[in-house]
Amino acid sequence: MDWKSKRIRSIIEAALIEDKAPFDITTALTVDRKLRATGTILAKQPCVVAGLGAIPVILETFAALSEKAGNPVPSRFEVISHPEIFDGVKVKKGQPVAVIRAQAATLLSTERVTLNLLQRMSGIATLTAEFVKAVAGTSCRVLDTRKTIPGLRALDKYAVCCGGGFNHRIDLADGILIKNNHVALGGGLSKALANALKFRKGKQSVQVEVRSQSELDEAIAGGAESILLDNMTPAAAKKAVKQIRAALPGVPIEASGNMSLETVRDYAETGVDFVSVGALTHSATAVDLSMRIATEA
């Protein structure tokens, strides 16, 4: 991921503005702006790290916002992490994740935003890694969904990749997926599928969500280019996979619907190519990280 992209920078800028970081009144009244300090980010639990690349962008954006607000602080900083620690690496409890050397005022004013982003992203990466481990040994890959925090999708989906998962659609323009409401409002599955195949632009494949045997039969007959088995039991999914493989060899098959760590392997073993898991981004618990700040010697 390009941490300097406009999308990432805008997310970070919004977070700093929300916290009014350039107007940190407590720090302004109590700490010398020229004082240098070191902030050490520590993992307070085992986790998979995600978001280290965001730290320098947070500091750069904070300096720019402070300058614009007329409250500039010296912007010289250095972010250091052990060569063995990078996004996607599992760390132990108590292990230092990164060290930031900068003005004390900068560290204090950006501490909460930095930790909030890293804690959420690392929580998503950690949960994703658990799902990936649960399906290990199968040919099934773990996908995320669009069930992300509004405004944070780019970070959420990056974190999934750090945990070993893969991204499904980034947004509504990123792929064609005919779901139950499209079927209901589009004149039925067969008609909706036919229209999508006929009027699409470019080479995007048409994926169809099916929830029953009759919908599966329609999707196969209509030439669906990817099939999503939604809320089926593992037994039903296994039967559907066999039918799809016989009728449409090579068509990607995905299973979704209330996937959990307890059930995901049962679905992976049905022969599907993918399992999509909304919980990766809508239910991940932020990991516990802290920042210890001390003046430089």
C-alpha positions in Angstrom: 0.0 0.0 0.0 1.2 3.5 -0.8 0.9 5.3 2.5 1.4 8.6 0.8 -1.7 8.1 -1.4 -4.4 10.8 -1.2 -6.9 8.3 0.3 -4.6 7.3 3.2 -3.5 10.8 3.9 -7.0 12.1 4.0 -8.0 9.5 6.6 -5.1 10.5 8.8 -5.7 14.2 8.3 -9.4 13.7 9.3 -8.3 11.8 12.4 -5.9 14.6 13.5 -8.4 17.3 12.8 -11.1 15.4 14.8 -8.8 15.2 17.8 -7.7 18.9 17.2 -4.1 17.7 17.5 -2.6 21.0 16.3 -4.5 22.7 19.2 -3.4 20.4 22.0 -3.8 23.0 24.8 -2.4 20.8 27.6 0.8 20.2 25.8 1.1 23.8 24.7 0.9 25.0 28.3 3.2 22.4 29.9 5.9 21.2 27.5 8.7 23.2 25.8 8.2 23.0 22.0 11.9 22.4 21.4 12.2 19.5 23.9 13.1 16.2 22.1 11.7 12.9 23.3 11.5 9.2 22.4 8.2 7.4 22.1 8.3 3.6 22.3 5.2 1.7 21.1 4.8 -1.6 23.0 2.6 -4.6 22.4 0.7 -5.4 25.5 -0.6 -8.7 24.1 0.5 -11.1 21.3 -0.7 -9.7 18.0 0.0 -9.3 14.3 1.2 -5.8 13.6 -0.4 -3.6 10.9 -0.1 0.1 10.2 3.6 0.8 10.9 3.8 2.6 7.6 1.1 5.1 8.8 3.3 6.5 11.6 5.5 8.8 9.4 2.5 9.9 7.5 0.7 10.8 10.8 3.8 12.9 11.8 4.1 14.6 8.4 0.4 15.4 8.3 0.5 16.8 11.8 3.4 19.1 11.0 1.6 20.4 7.9 -1.7 21.0 9.9 0.2 22.7 12.7 2.0 25.0 10.3 -1.3 25.8 8.6 -3.0 26.5 11.9 -0.2 28.9 13.0 1.0 26.6 15.8 4.1 25.1 14.2 6.3 22.6 16.0 9.7 21.5 14.7 8.9 18.5 12.4 12.2 16.6 12.5 11.4 13.0 13.4 12.7 9.5 13.0 10.7 6.2 13.1 12.7 3.1 14.0 11.7 -0.5 14.2 13.6 -3.7 14.4 14.4 -5.2 11.0 12.4 -8.3 11.9 9.3 -6.2 12.8 7.1 -5.0 9.9 3.5 -5.1 8.9 2.2 -8.7 9.0 4.7 -10.0 11.6 3.4 -11.5 14.9 4.9 -10.0 18.0 4.9 -11.1 21.6 3.5 -9.4 24.7 5.8 -6.7 25.9 7.7 -6.5 22.7 8.6 -3.0 21.3 7.0 -2.5 17.9 8.5 0.9 16.9 10.5 3.8 18.3 9.7 7.4 17.4 12.2 10.2 17.9 10.7 13.6 17.6 9.7 16.8 19.5 8.0 15.8 22.8 5.0 18.0 21.8 4.6 16.2 18.5 4.6 12.8 20.2 2.1 13.9 22.9 -0.3 15.5 20.3 -0.3 12.6 17.9 -0.1 9.7 20.5 -3.9 8.9 20.5 -4.4 9.0 16.8 -1.3 6.9 16.2 -2.4 4.3 18.8 -6.0 4.3 17.7 -5.1 3.5 14.1 -2.4 0.9 14.9 -4.6 -0.8 17.5 -7.6 -1.2 15.1 -5.4 -2.3 12.2 -3.5 -4.8 14.2 -6.7 -6.1 15.7 -8.0 -6.8 12.2 -4.7 -8.4 11.1 -4.6 -10.6 14.2 -8.2 -11.8 13.7 -7.6 -12.4 10.0 -4.5 -14.5 10.8 -6.6 -16.7 13.0 -9.1 -17.4 10.2 -6.2 -18.1 7.8 -4.7 -20.5 10.3 -8.1 -22.2 10.6 -8.3 -23.0 6.9 -4.6 -24.0 6.6 -4.0 -27.1 4.5 -7.0 -26.4 2.2 -7.0 -24.5 -1.1 -9.4 -22.0 0.3 -8.5 -18.4 0.7 -10.0 -15.9 3.3 -11.7 -12.8 1.9 -12.9 -9.6 3.6 -16.1 -7.8 2.8 -17.3 -4.1 2.5 -18.5 -4.3 6.2 -15.9 -1.7 7.2 -15.9 1.4 9.4 -17.0 4.3 7.1 -14.0 6.3 6.1 -11.5 3.7 7.2 -12.0 1.1 4.4 -8.5 1.5 2.9 -6.8 0.9 6.2 -9.2 -2.0 7.2 -8.6 -3.8 3.9 -4.8 -3.2 4.1 -4.9 -4.7 7.6 -6.6 -7.9 6.3 -3.8 -8.4 3.8 -1.3 -8.0 6.7 -3.1 -10.9 8.4 -2.8 -13.1 5.3 -6.2 -12.5 3.9 -7.3 -11.2 0.6 -9.5 -8.3 -0.5 -12.9 -8.8 -2.1 -14.5 -5.7 -3.7 -13.0 -2.4 -2.6 -16.2 -0.5 -3.4 -19.3 -0.8 -5.5 -17.5 0.1 -8.7 -14.9 -2.6 -8.2 -16.9 -5.6 -9.3 -20.4 -6.9 -10.3 -22.1 -8.8 -7.5 -25.8 -9.6 -7.9 -27.2 -10.0 -4.4 -30.7 -10.9 -3.2 -32.0 -7.3 -3.3 -30.8 -7.0 -6.9 -32.7 -10.2 -7.7 -35.9 -8.9 -6.0 -35.8 -5.5 -7.7 -34.3 -6.6 -11.0 -37.0 -9.0 -12.2 -35.6 -12.2 -10.8 -32.2 -13.8 -10.9 -32.2 -14.9 -14.5 -33.1 -11.5 -15.8 -30.7 -9.6 -13.5 -27.9 -11.9 -14.6 -28.7 -11.6 -18.3 -28.7 -7.8 -18.0 -25.4 -7.7 -16.2 -23.7 -9.9 -18.7 -25.2 -8.0 -21.6 -24.7 -4.4 -20.5 -21.5 -4.6 -18.5 -18.5 -2.5 -19.6 -15.0 -3.8 -19.7 -14.1 -7.3 -18.5 -15.4 -7.4 -15.0 -16.8 -10.9 -14.2 -20.3 -11.2 -13.0 -20.8 -12.9 -9.6 -24.1 -14.1 -8.4 -25.2 -14.7 -4.8 -27.4 -17.8 -4.4 -29.3 -19.0 -1.3 -31.2 -22.0 -2.6 -31.1 -24.8 -5.0 -33.5 -23.1 -7.5 -31.3 -19.9 -7.5 -28.2 -22.1 -8.0 -29.8 -23.8 -11.0 -30.7 -20.4 -12.5 -27.2 -19.0 -11.9 -25.6 -22.0 -13.7 -28.1 -21.9 -16.5 -27.5 -18.2 -17.0 -23.8 -18.5 -17.2 -22.7 -16.9 -14.0 -18.9 -16.3 -14.0 -18.6 -16.6 -10.2 -21.0 -18.0 -7.7 -21.3 -17.0 -4.0 -23.1 -19.5 -1.8 -24.8 -17.5 0.9 -25.8 -18.8 4.3 -25.8 -22.5 3.2 -24.9 -25.3 5.5 -21.6 -27.0 4.9 -23.4 -30.0 3.6 -25.5 -27.9 1.1 -22.4 -26.0 0.1 -20.5 -29.2 -0.6 -23.4 -30.4 -2.8 -23.5 -27.1 -4.6 -19.7 -27.2 -5.3 -20.0 -30.6 -6.9 -22.8 -29.3 -9.2 -21.0 -26.1 -10.2 -17.7 -27.9 -10.9 -19.6 -30.3 -13.2 -21.5 -27.6 -15.1 -19.1 -24.7 -15.0 -15.5 -25.9 -14.6 -13.1 -23.2 -13.5 -15.8 -20.8 -12.2 -14.7 -19.4 -8.8 -16.9 -20.4 -5.9 -17.2 -18.4 -2.6 -19.1 -19.2 0.6 -20.3 -16.5 3.0 -22.7 -15.9 5.8 -22.0 -15.8 9.5 -18.5 -17.4 9.2 -16.8 -18.0 12.5 -13.6 -19.6 13.7 -15.5 -22.6 14.7 -17.2 -23.2 11.3 -14.9 -21.7 8.7 -12.9 -24.9 8.2 -16.1 -26.9 7.6 -16.8 -24.6 4.7 -13.2 -24.5 3.4 -13.3 -28.3 3.2 -16.4 -28.3 0.9 -14.1 -27.3 -2.0 -15.0 -23.6 -2.3 -12.2 -21.4 -3.5 -13.0 -18.6 -1.0 -14.7 -17.8 2.2 -15.7 -14.2 2.9 -15.8 -13.1 6.5 -17.4 -9.9 7.5 -16.2 -10.3 11.1 -12.7 -9.5 10.0 -13.5 -5.8 9.8 -16.9 -5.4 11.6 -16.1 -7.4 14.8 -12.3 -7.4 15.2 -11.2 -6.2 18.7 -8.5 -3.6 18.8 -5.3 -5.0 20.2 -3.7 -3.4 23.3 -0.8 -1.1 22.4 0.8 1.7 24.5 3.4 4.4 23.9 6.0 5.2 26.5 7.5 8.7 26.1 10.7 9.8 27.7 13.0 12.8 27.1 16.1 12.1 25.0 19.3 11.8 26.9 
